[in-house]
Amino acid sequence: MSEGVSTKYMALLAAAPAISDNCLDQNRAFIKCKQKDGNPAACLSEGEKVTACALKVRQFNRCREEQKAFEVCFAAEDVEEN
């Protein structure tokens, strides 16, 4: 894996579909807030809810082995590209 890409990034990339499905409401609320107010501090609460949801999805993932395989695959593709 290249020095510029962390394994945490690969884990997040592999979990993205599950996070997207399970955290849709939280993500929409965050985006709505950001559209209303450009001040970063205005949407901290919504951002925390998005983060909490994503962490919950990662913690209770039933497909850990499959997700780990995705992470390894993404990392291998990154090495091949560099």
C-alpha positions in Angstrom: 0.0 0.0 0.0 1.3 3.5 -0.8 2.4 5.8 2.0 -0.4 8.3 1.3 -3.3 6.0 1.8 -4.1 4.7 5.3 -5.7 1.4 6.1 -8.5 3.3 7.9 -9.3 4.9 4.5 -9.5 1.4 3.0 -11.8 0.2 5.8 -14.1 3.3 5.3 -14.2 2.7 1.6 -15.1 -0.9 2.1 -17.9 0.0 4.6 -19.3 2.9 2.4 -22.3 0.9 1.0 -23.4 -0.3 4.5 -22.8 3.2 6.0 -24.8 4.8 3.1 -27.7 2.5 3.6 -27.8 2.6 7.4 -27.0 6.3 8.0 -29.0 7.9 5.2 -31.2 10.0 7.5 -28.2 11.3 9.5 -26.3 12.1 6.3 -29.3 14.0 4.8 -29.8 16.0 8.0 -26.1 16.9 7.9 -26.2 18.0 4.3 -29.4 20.0 4.9 -27.7 21.8 7.8 -24.6 22.5 5.7 -26.7 24.0 2.9 -28.5 26.3 5.3 -25.4 27.5 7.2 -21.8 27.7 5.9 -20.4 28.1 9.5 -18.7 24.8 10.3 -19.7 25.0 14.0 -23.4 25.2 13.0 -23.6 21.5 12.1 -21.4 19.9 14.7 -24.4 18.0 16.3 -25.5 16.6 12.9 -21.9 15.7 12.1 -21.5 13.8 15.4 -24.7 11.9 14.6 -23.2 10.8 11.2 -20.0 9.7 12.9 -21.8 7.8 15.6 -23.9 6.0 13.0 -20.9 5.1 10.9 -19.1 3.7 13.9 -22.1 1.7 14.9 -22.3 0.2 11.4 -18.7 -0.7 11.6 -19.0 -2.2 15.1 -22.0 -4.3 14.3 -21.1 -5.4 10.8 -22.2 -9.0 10.2 -19.9 -9.4 7.2 -16.6 -8.7 8.8 -14.7 -11.3 6.8 -16.1 -10.1 3.5 -15.4 -6.5 4.5 -11.8 -7.3 5.4 -11.5 -8.9 1.9 -12.7 -5.7 0.3 -10.1 -3.7 2.4 -7.3 -6.0 1.2 -8.6 -5.7 -2.4 -8.7 -1.9 -2.3 -5.2 -1.8 -0.8 -3.9 -4.1 -3.5 -5.4 -2.0 -6.2 -3.8 1.1 -4.7 -0.4 -0.6 -4.7 -0.8 -1.6 -8.4 -1.7 2.0 -9.4 1.4 3.4 -7.8 
